[in-house]
Every structure is written in structure tokens, then in C-alpha cells.
Amino acid sequence: MRASFIGVLLAAISVWPATGYTHHSFAASFDVDADVELEGEVLAVRWRNPHIEFDILTVDEAGEEQIWMIESLAPSGLRRRDIVDPFVSVGDRVRVAGNPGRRQARNLYVSNLLTASGEELILRGANEAEPRFTDRRREETGATYATEGDGSRPELGLFRVWSTPSVSPFPFPEDVNPALAFTDFPLTAAAREILSDFDAIDDNPINNCALKGMPTIMEQPYPMQFIERDGNIVMHMEEYDTMRVFHMNASGVEPVPGILGHSVGRWEGNTLIVETTHLTWGWFDTVGIPLSEDASILERFTLAENGSRLDWTMRVTDPATFTEPVAVDKFFFYVPGVEVRPYECTTSG
């Protein structure tokens, strides 16, 4: 993660997975200090967003049968790693290891999976993690592991599908220690009070597939595409099937408040500049930092000359929340063949 406050060093970020666990704050939902290893038979598989889930039947040390729900990446996350087929099926016997859930008993977010065929998949923090059940790891390929973009189609300009590689900085905090945030975040007294009262589990604004608003939706790691439509630019993001409209000729366009706000765009050379106001979502992130309806956001999308890379920066100004503007950034690569797929988020249970 790289998130810089203008004139302030950000040092209050805790732990988040390298894969971008975006449905809710990872450490609030899973115990990052605990490690569980299980073996059992797969009873059911749910291939869906925001996370693939499968149930396994295990036997504990007392000989009692237990059913554990195992969570993994979203389908798009697997596609971006070139894992395109279901990696588990009903009836398979598998071994898993990962972090146990805080929200419910017998829930595990899997980091290592030994499939029925004997292949080990590293499904979280794959850039650093090592094999656990075998002496070898699967060769990691796909858009997630791209180290540079493809520059063969400069004529496409901005209007193509963009991917977030694992080397791109994660722009928002996944977990905030309120005690540290009081000194390391440029928060107003009112924002600090809201953060102190925030419950990371019960108050998460995207629980149960609730939509993400601006600016948080920009953290999404899935494919996104820019489209020209009726003289405007539409940014289609896979997560939550989000469509942001950038009004390129705002004359006579009445702003409509909403969770994505009202966005006006203009070109400066190879940089698309977007100003967004009239925001109603109420949050800067998903871990308790608020955002008022008076906030304004300035984004810059800068295209590499050969079209291989898109750099993004965002400056958020909100005197009700921050004592000075906040800036974050990330970048995208062009990886041919990647598509924006329907998200169709489904809650558990």
C-alpha cells in the first residue's frame, strides 16, 4: 500500500492481504495472528462474488464431525491468475490452511490449498507465501502477476480494459488503529470521534453486498474499462458492476447527488482530469473514516505514450474530515485478453 497525505506521513496502517480483500476489512473478519490447518471432504461449492466459498466436512481431535466454510478469492481474482476451472469439486478430499474467522465459528480464509489432484495453490499473499503441503508451487501467471503492461496497441488510447497488477500500491487503509490515527491522520476532531465509535464488523458500509461509493470504489482490484458514450466517458468497473460517468461537456448538466457523486472531466494532453462533487456515500474508506457531502475529489488518469500503463492519482479535500487534503495513487496495466465480467455479488447464508 502507498497512501500519502499531503505533508503528513501515513504510518497507522495495519495488515491487509496482497490480493486485495475488498468486501470488508480483512483483519476485522479474520484473525491474522491465528493459523488453522484442516483436511476434509468437499460438500458444496459456491462459485460467486465477492468470494468463492466451499464447505468441507472434517473430524476434530475428539472424533466429532464438523463442517467448515472456506472462503477464497473472487472468480475474477482466480481468472487474473489463470486459474479458470473450479479448483475444487464436491466429493474431493482437500487440505487447507489459513486464518479463522472472527464473525462466525468454523469459517476460514484459505491461504494454501492442496487439491485432490495433489497441486498446491497459494491463494492469498501469493507473492511472498511459500508452499505448505508440497515442495513446489504452481507457476503463477496471468494479469495479477504482470510486471509491465503491453505496449503493442497505442492506438487504443484510454479506451481499453485495464488490470490492477499485484505490484500496484493499494490506495486505501484496510485497518486503522484509532489511537494512532488520531496523531498520524490529518483528521478533524469530529472525524476522530466518528472513527472512535466505528465498529469494524457491525458498521462496515459494504456488509451484505452493499455498494461502494466514491472514493472507496477506486480501490477495487478487478478489471475496468473506459468507454466513449454520447460525448462522455464511462468508467465501467467490474466490482459491483459500477458505472461512473465523466461529463466531458458539463454545460447545462444539472449535478445529481449520489454515492458516486457528479463527475466532470477534461483532457490535458494525455491526462484525463476528473473533478467529483455532490457525494452522498458518507465514507472515505471502509474502516471508519467519514466523508462529508461537501467533499471534492480531483483525479488524474495519465496514459503512457504506448498505452501500456495508466497512472492514477486522487486528491480528496474535505474540511469536515481532514485538516489538509489527502492524496492516494495506484497504477494499471494493459493486459490483452482481459474482460470486465458481471459481478453479481451474493451474500452468504
LUMSE-48377 format. One line per field, with one value per residue (C-alpha): residue in one letter; z, x, y. Coordinates in Angstrom, 3 decimals. Each point is the difference from the previous one (the first is absolute). Layout:
# residues N
type a_...
z Z_...
x X_...
y Y_...
This chain:
# residues 349
type m_r_a_s_f_i_g_v_l_l_a_a_i_s_v_w_p_a_t_g_y_t_h_h_s_f_a_a_s_f_d_v_d_a_d_v_e_l_e_g_e_v_l_a_v_r_w_r_n_p_h_i_e_f_d_i_l_t_v_d_e_a_g_e_e_q_i_w_m_i_e_s_l_a_p_s_g_l_r_r_r_d_i_v_d_p_f_v_s_v_g_d_r_v_r_v_a_g_n_p_g_r_r_q_a_r_n_l_y_v_s_n_l_l_t_a_s_g_e_e_l_i_l_r_g_a_n_e_a_e_p_r_f_t_d_r_r_r_e_e_t_g_a_t_y_a_t_e_g_d_g_s_r_p_e_l_g_l_f_r_v_w_s_t_p_s_v_s_p_f_p_f_p_e_d_v_n_p_a_l_a_f_t_d_f_p_l_t_a_a_a_r_e_i_l_s_d_f_d_a_i_d_d_n_p_i_n_n_c_a_l_k_g_m_p_t_i_m_e_q_p_y_p_m_q_f_i_e_r_d_g_n_i_v_m_h_m_e_e_y_d_t_m_r_v_f_h_m_n_a_s_g_v_e_p_v_p_g_i_l_g_h_s_v_g_r_w_e_g_n_t_l_i_v_e_t_t_h_l_t_w_g_w_f_d_t_v_g_i_p_l_s_e_d_a_s_i_l_e_r_f_t_l_a_e_n_g_s_r_l_d_w_t_m_r_v_t_d_p_a_t_f_t_e_p_v_a_v_d_k_f_f_f_y_v_p_g_v_e_v_r_p_y_e_c_t_t_s_g
z 0.000_-0.673_1.175_0.544_1.853_-1.254_2.513_2.395_0.304_0.112_2.512_1.540_-2.407_1.302_-2.038_-3.259_-2.495_-3.159_-2.064_1.045_2.228_-0.941_1.278_3.572_2.152_0.141_3.548_1.318_-1.455_0.363_2.714_-1.708_3.034_-0.041_-2.404_-0.574_-2.090_-1.032_-2.102_-1.206_-2.716_-2.086_0.544_-2.014_-2.222_-0.575_-2.966_0.507_1.010_2.208_0.932_-1.127_2.886_0.549_2.970_1.253_2.441_2.555_3.113_3.097_2.576_1.991_-3.044_-0.512_-3.497_-0.792_-3.087_-0.808_-2.524_-1.995_-1.769_-2.870_-2.683_-2.227_-3.378_-1.675_2.300_-1.098_-3.681_0.339_1.252_-2.898_2.348_-2.233_1.019_3.383_2.163_2.298_-0.666_2.225_1.226_-0.187_3.016_0.611_2.513_0.825_2.229_0.811_2.456_2.039_-0.048_2.696_-1.177_0.230_1.238_-2.403_-2.697_-1.657_-2.586_-1.879_-0.740_-1.108_-1.644_-0.922_-2.671_-0.554_-2.916_2.265_-1.293_2.596_-0.600_1.957_0.096_2.192_0.195_-2.867_-0.762_3.324_1.272_-0.362_-0.620_3.142_-1.031_-2.851_-0.988_-3.067_-0.910_-3.017_-2.557_0.445_-3.221_-1.158_0.296_3.768_-0.429_-2.879_0.682_-2.973_-2.390_-3.678_-2.232_-3.332_-0.371_0.542_-2.368_2.626_2.289_3.224_-1.406_0.878_2.944_2.780_2.629_3.490_0.467_3.435_-0.155_-0.109_3.341_1.932_0.401_3.134_3.532_0.757_3.758_2.114_3.623_1.250_2.718_-2.587_-2.516_2.365_-0.465_-3.391_-2.027_-0.656_1.456_1.511_3.516_-1.417_-2.286_2.866_2.048_-2.810_-0.449_3.741_-0.046_-3.177_0.421_-2.728_-0.170_0.585_-1.593_-3.170_-2.760_-2.556_2.116_-1.802_-3.492_0.612_-2.803_0.317_-0.631_-0.841_0.753_1.372_-3.190_-1.567_2.168_-1.940_-1.493_-2.766_-3.720_-1.060_-3.388_-1.395_-2.603_-2.099_0.165_-1.160_0.189_3.556_1.459_1.949_2.395_0.354_3.026_0.551_3.749_0.667_-3.776_0.672_-2.707_0.580_-2.538_-0.678_-1.573_-2.600_-0.825_3.266_-1.390_0.858_1.904_3.394_2.654_1.581_3.465_0.501_1.484_-3.030_-0.083_-3.066_-2.121_-2.588_-2.224_-2.256_-1.877_0.551_-2.527_0.770_3.458_0.740_2.927_1.857_2.709_2.125_2.426_1.388_1.829_2.282_0.947_3.253_0.222_-1.093_0.473_1.552_3.368_1.608_-1.537_-1.011_-2.928_-0.097_-2.854_-0.418_-1.006_-3.421_-1.844_-2.706_-2.030_-2.684_-2.400_-1.909_-2.978_-1.045_-3.570_-1.179_1.947_2.268_3.321_1.586_3.074_2.356_2.791_2.156_2.287_2.485_1.604_2.862_2.807_2.093_0.024_-0.756_1.227_-3.357_-3.338_-0.310_-3.040_-1.080_-3.165_-1.887_-3.582_-2.550_-2.796_-3.383_-0.236_-3.237_0.298_3.375_0.137_2.396_1.158_1.862_3.748_1.430_3.656_2.205_3.790_2.037_1.811
x 0.000_1.163_-2.261_1.565_-1.582_1.106_2.658_-0.823_1.627_-2.532_1.122_-3.158_-0.831_-0.254_-0.063_-1.824_0.344_1.998_-2.926_-2.264_-2.741_-2.500_-3.367_0.802_3.003_1.991_1.378_-3.442_-1.437_2.897_2.603_3.303_1.945_-1.570_0.723_-2.250_0.643_-2.852_-0.588_-3.348_-2.512_-1.572_-3.769_-1.011_1.555_-1.367_1.767_-1.043_0.999_1.231_1.818_-0.121_-1.093_0.114_-1.033_2.121_-0.852_2.771_0.516_1.422_2.379_-2.941_-1.286_-2.930_-1.007_0.032_-0.879_2.280_-0.766_3.129_0.278_2.335_0.486_-2.746_-0.419_1.625_3.001_0.496_-0.432_2.685_2.319_-0.957_-1.858_-3.030_-1.536_-1.588_2.906_-2.228_-3.021_-2.515_1.457_3.646_2.224_2.109_2.334_-0.210_1.802_-0.810_-1.442_-3.131_-2.987_-0.970_-3.593_-1.049_1.314_1.584_0.695_3.434_1.596_2.298_3.626_1.206_-2.061_1.089_-2.432_-1.196_2.437_2.955_0.573_0.615_-1.590_1.111_-3.092_0.943_3.177_1.284_2.928_1.643_-1.596_1.697_-1.423_-1.212_-1.114_2.434_3.557_-1.049_-2.363_-2.183_1.551_-1.885_-1.164_-2.749_-0.758_0.499_3.684_0.760_3.067_-0.568_-2.807_-0.325_0.962_-1.024_-3.315_0.717_-2.852_-2.539_0.948_-1.991_-2.845_0.893_-0.218_2.493_1.287_1.344_3.218_1.110_2.959_-2.324_-0.403_-3.210_-1.407_-2.161_0.574_-1.589_0.340_0.544_1.106_-2.083_2.520_2.759_-2.311_-0.609_3.608_1.006_-3.105_-0.870_-3.475_-2.226_-1.354_-3.406_1.509_2.041_-3.159_-1.746_3.034_0.108_-3.619_0.383_-0.444_2.036_-2.400_-3.467_0.477_1.849_-1.816_0.302_-1.300_-2.461_0.985_-0.866_1.406_3.257_-0.062_2.695_2.819_0.228_-1.174_3.306_1.788_-1.624_2.653_-2.132_0.028_-1.398_-0.714_-0.364_-2.746_-1.007_-3.749_-2.052_3.005_0.803_2.376_-1.376_2.271_-1.339_1.434_-0.647_-0.544_-3.709_-0.419_0.777_-0.437_1.543_-0.929_2.485_-1.855_2.393_-2.283_-1.630_-1.745_-3.678_0.397_-1.673_2.056_-1.821_1.289_0.760_2.431_2.287_-0.549_-0.110_3.162_1.228_2.960_2.446_3.166_3.413_2.269_0.026_-1.520_-3.714_-0.877_-3.234_-1.585_-2.710_-2.409_-3.527_1.051_-2.515_1.670_1.350_3.305_3.592_0.750_-1.589_1.742_-1.594_1.325_-3.043_-0.489_-2.414_-2.283_2.167_3.037_1.592_2.229_2.552_1.269_2.674_0.200_3.290_0.518_3.415_0.890_-0.115_-3.187_1.609_-0.655_-2.507_1.070_-2.713_0.154_-2.811_-0.096_-2.877_-0.906_-2.502_0.425_-2.597_2.214_3.602_2.018_1.786_-0.581_0.757_1.639_0.127_1.176_0.250_0.631_-1.506_1.476_-1.411_-0.095_-1.620_-2.844_-1.317_-3.732_-2.342_-2.430_-3.347_0.624_-3.417_0.958_-1.714_-0.141_0.799_-2.643
y 0.000_3.522_2.775_3.415_2.877_3.408_0.984_-2.879_-3.407_-2.802_-2.609_-1.343_-2.808_-3.548_-3.233_-0.775_-2.848_0.540_-1.209_2.864_-1.374_2.653_-1.167_0.968_0.742_-3.237_0.257_0.919_-3.201_-2.457_-0.510_0.781_-1.240_-3.477_-2.848_-3.007_-3.097_-2.309_-3.089_-1.210_-0.807_2.759_0.077_3.084_2.651_3.533_1.608_3.622_3.515_1.510_-3.240_-3.582_-2.213_-3.724_-2.154_-2.891_-2.753_-0.526_-2.131_1.700_-1.473_-1.380_-1.859_2.382_1.036_3.710_2.010_2.934_2.724_0.876_3.362_0.794_2.632_1.323_-1.753_3.004_-0.300_-3.593_0.871_2.653_-2.761_-2.273_-2.350_-0.324_-3.328_-0.705_-1.135_-2.063_-2.192_-1.724_-3.286_1.120_-0.568_3.106_1.582_3.693_2.472_3.594_2.521_-0.800_2.322_2.457_0.422_-3.620_-3.320_-2.525_2.566_0.135_2.283_-2.346_0.845_-3.457_-2.732_-3.510_-1.158_-3.554_-0.274_0.829_3.549_2.678_3.404_3.037_2.159_2.955_2.015_-2.102_2.273_-0.803_-3.225_-3.354_-3.481_-1.703_-3.466_-0.713_0.864_1.965_2.798_0.597_2.328_3.260_1.623_2.338_3.701_0.037_-0.822_2.341_2.131_2.284_0.781_-0.832_2.916_-1.522_1.920_3.715_0.889_-1.130_2.858_0.045_-2.076_-3.566_-2.427_0.727_-2.442_0.597_-2.006_-1.180_2.407_3.021_1.818_-0.581_3.526_-0.282_-1.276_-3.348_0.400_3.065_0.128_2.959_0.857_0.419_1.599_2.889_1.082_-1.400_0.854_3.644_-0.488_2.644_-0.467_-0.924_-2.673_-1.430_-0.391_-1.893_-2.245_-0.757_-1.170_-2.108_-3.760_-1.732_-2.952_1.456_3.435_-0.984_1.927_-2.821_-2.872_-2.285_1.149_3.652_2.143_1.916_3.724_2.501_0.133_-3.563_-1.724_1.010_-2.575_-2.840_-2.331_-1.488_0.908_3.356_1.532_3.516_0.469_3.022_0.542_2.997_2.302_-1.066_-2.568_-2.956_-1.859_-3.549_-1.791_-3.691_0.242_0.503_0.567_3.675_2.644_3.442_2.670_2.802_2.945_1.402_2.929_0.969_3.100_-0.243_-3.292_0.197_-1.859_-2.926_-0.989_-3.677_-2.495_0.457_3.742_2.242_-0.159_2.502_-0.884_1.786_-0.880_1.534_-1.666_-3.727_0.549_-0.293_2.279_-0.730_2.160_-1.627_1.689_-0.588_-3.170_-1.711_-3.302_1.400_-1.897_0.482_-3.717_-3.098_0.180_3.009_3.233_2.073_2.364_2.915_1.034_3.101_-2.072_0.428_-2.465_0.757_-2.964_-0.194_-2.968_0.249_-2.288_-1.313_0.929_-3.621_-0.767_-2.598_1.737_2.356_1.975_1.235_2.552_1.326_3.039_0.195_3.331_-0.072_2.574_-1.863_-3.126_0.984_2.945_-0.054_-1.780_-3.703_-1.603_-3.662_-1.733_-3.273_-1.143_-2.351_-2.136_-0.908_-3.806_-1.257_-2.486_1.189_0.734_1.776_-2.690_0.271_0.210_-1.016_0.160_-2.613_0.001_-3.081_-1.942
